[in-house]
Amino acid sequence: MHLAQLNIAEAIASMDSPEMADFVNNIERINTLAESSQGYIWRLTDEGSDNSYSMQLFDSEFIVTNMSIWKDKESLFDFVYNTGHVEIFKRRKEWFHKMAKSHMVLWYINEGHIPDIEEAKERLRYLREQGESAYAFTFKSMYREEDAKKL
């Protein structure tokens, strides 16, 4: 099995605004870093660009979406917290509002499966309404592939 993740954020301004310029200017670098990271498999991109930030997948044009697949939880964790990505992650308050509800969800998928955005939204909705389980969880949980296989 592989690990899928969805992460959403509410931008403080439109992506073409001066307030978001430094974030936007780092997107390509961070995406390239992700793609070269051990355990990376796939990420959601818009047909017209090499990222998903131009796609309006939620009710607000200010909600930006990142969705990807990784070999395992450790690979994703390493990318998020132990690469140059962490520099941008630490600056997130400059560009994004603090969200009142869960904004990130992880779940295991069968190898070769590429989840669509509706599947990802369902996992996030489940996490928000039901809490963590092998079906939908966060980095804080201890759920493993074996747990997901029992679903």
C-alpha positions as CSV (number, residue, x, y, z in Angstrom):
1,M,0.0,0.0,0.0
2,H,0.9,3.6,-0.5
3,L,0.1,6.8,1.5
4,A,-2.1,9.5,0.0
5,Q,-2.4,13.0,1.5
6,L,-4.6,16.0,1.1
7,N,-3.6,19.4,2.6
8,I,-5.7,22.5,2.1
9,A,-5.0,26.1,3.2
10,E,-6.9,29.4,3.1
11,A,-4.8,32.1,1.5
12,I,-4.8,35.6,3.0
13,A,-5.1,37.0,-0.6
14,S,-5.4,35.8,-4.2
15,M,-2.4,33.9,-5.6
16,D,-1.5,36.8,-7.9
17,S,-1.4,39.4,-5.1
18,P,1.8,40.9,-3.7
19,E,1.0,39.3,-0.3
20,M,1.3,35.9,-1.8
21,A,4.3,36.6,-4.2
22,D,7.0,34.9,-2.0
23,F,4.9,31.8,-1.6
24,V,4.1,31.6,-5.3
25,N,7.8,32.2,-6.2
26,N,8.7,29.1,-4.1
27,I,6.1,26.7,-5.5
28,E,8.2,25.3,-8.4
29,R,11.3,24.9,-6.1
30,I,9.3,23.0,-3.5
31,N,7.5,20.9,-6.0
32,T,10.8,19.9,-7.6
33,L,12.2,19.1,-4.2
34,A,9.1,16.9,-3.5
35,E,9.5,15.1,-6.8
36,S,13.2,14.3,-6.1
37,S,12.5,13.1,-2.6
38,Q,12.8,9.5,-1.7
39,G,9.3,7.8,-1.6
40,Y,7.6,10.4,-3.7
41,I,5.1,8.9,-6.3
42,W,2.6,11.5,-7.6
43,R,1.1,14.9,-7.0
44,L,-2.1,16.6,-8.2
45,T,-1.4,19.1,-11.0
46,D,-3.6,21.3,-13.1
47,E,-3.5,20.5,-16.9
48,G,-2.5,24.1,-17.6
49,S,0.3,24.3,-15.0
50,D,2.7,22.2,-13.0
51,N,0.8,22.8,-9.7
52,S,-2.6,22.5,-8.2
53,Y,-2.8,26.0,-6.8
54,S,-4.6,27.3,-9.9
55,M,-7.4,24.7,-9.4
56,Q,-10.5,25.8,-7.5
57,L,-11.5,22.5,-5.8
58,F,-13.3,23.9,-2.8
59,D,-16.0,26.5,-2.3
60,S,-13.6,29.4,-2.0
61,E,-11.0,30.7,-4.5
62,F,-8.7,31.3,-1.6
63,I,-8.5,27.6,-0.6
64,V,-5.4,26.1,-2.1
65,T,-5.0,22.3,-2.4
66,N,-2.0,20.0,-2.3
67,M,-2.6,16.3,-2.8
68,S,0.1,13.7,-3.3
69,I,1.0,10.0,-3.0
70,W,4.1,8.7,-1.1
71,K,5.6,5.3,-0.6
72,D,4.9,5.5,3.1
73,K,4.3,7.8,6.0
74,E,8.0,8.1,6.8
75,S,8.8,9.4,3.3
76,L,6.2,12.1,3.5
77,F,7.2,13.0,7.0
78,D,10.8,13.3,6.0
79,F,10.0,15.6,3.1
80,V,7.7,17.8,5.2
81,Y,10.0,18.2,8.2
82,N,13.6,17.4,7.1
83,T,14.1,19.1,3.7
84,G,14.0,22.7,2.4
85,H,10.2,22.4,2.5
86,V,10.3,23.1,6.3
87,E,11.5,26.7,5.5
88,I,8.3,27.4,3.7
89,F,6.2,25.4,6.2
90,K,7.5,27.5,9.1
91,R,6.4,30.7,7.2
92,R,2.8,29.5,6.5
93,K,1.3,32.2,8.8
94,E,2.6,34.9,6.4
95,W,0.4,33.5,3.7
96,F,-2.4,31.5,5.2
97,H,-5.2,31.9,7.8
98,K,-5.3,29.4,10.7
99,M,-8.1,27.0,9.8
100,A,-10.6,26.1,12.5
101,K,-11.1,22.6,11.3
102,S,-8.6,19.9,10.2
103,H,-6.9,20.8,7.0
104,M,-4.7,17.8,6.4
105,V,-5.6,14.1,6.1
106,L,-3.7,10.9,5.3
107,W,-5.0,7.6,4.2
108,Y,-3.6,4.4,2.7
109,I,-4.4,3.4,-0.9
110,N,-3.6,0.3,-2.9
111,E,-0.5,0.6,-5.1
112,G,-1.3,2.0,-8.5
113,H,-4.5,3.8,-7.3
114,I,-4.7,7.6,-7.9
115,P,-7.4,9.1,-5.7
116,D,-9.6,11.8,-7.2
117,I,-10.4,15.0,-5.3
118,E,-13.8,13.7,-4.3
119,E,-12.2,10.7,-2.5
120,A,-9.8,13.1,-0.8
121,K,-12.6,15.4,0.3
122,E,-14.5,12.4,1.7
123,R,-11.4,11.4,3.8
124,L,-11.1,15.0,5.1
125,R,-14.8,15.2,5.9
126,Y,-14.6,11.9,7.7
127,L,-11.6,13.0,9.8
128,R,-13.4,16.3,10.7
129,E,-16.7,14.5,11.7
130,Q,-15.6,11.2,13.1
131,G,-12.0,11.7,14.2
132,E,-8.9,9.7,13.4
133,S,-9.2,6.0,12.3
134,A,-7.4,3.8,9.9
135,Y,-9.7,5.3,7.3
136,A,-8.5,8.9,7.7
137,F,-5.7,10.1,10.0
138,T,-2.9,12.6,10.6
139,F,0.8,12.4,11.3
140,K,0.0,12.2,15.1
141,S,-1.7,8.8,14.7
142,M,-0.2,5.4,14.9
143,Y,-2.3,3.8,12.1
144,R,-0.3,1.6,9.7
145,E,-0.8,-0.1,6.4
146,E,-1.9,-3.3,8.3
147,D,-4.8,-1.3,9.9
148,A,-6.0,0.0,6.5
149,K,-6.0,-3.5,5.1
150,K,-8.6,-4.5,7.7
151,L,-11.1,-1.9,6.4
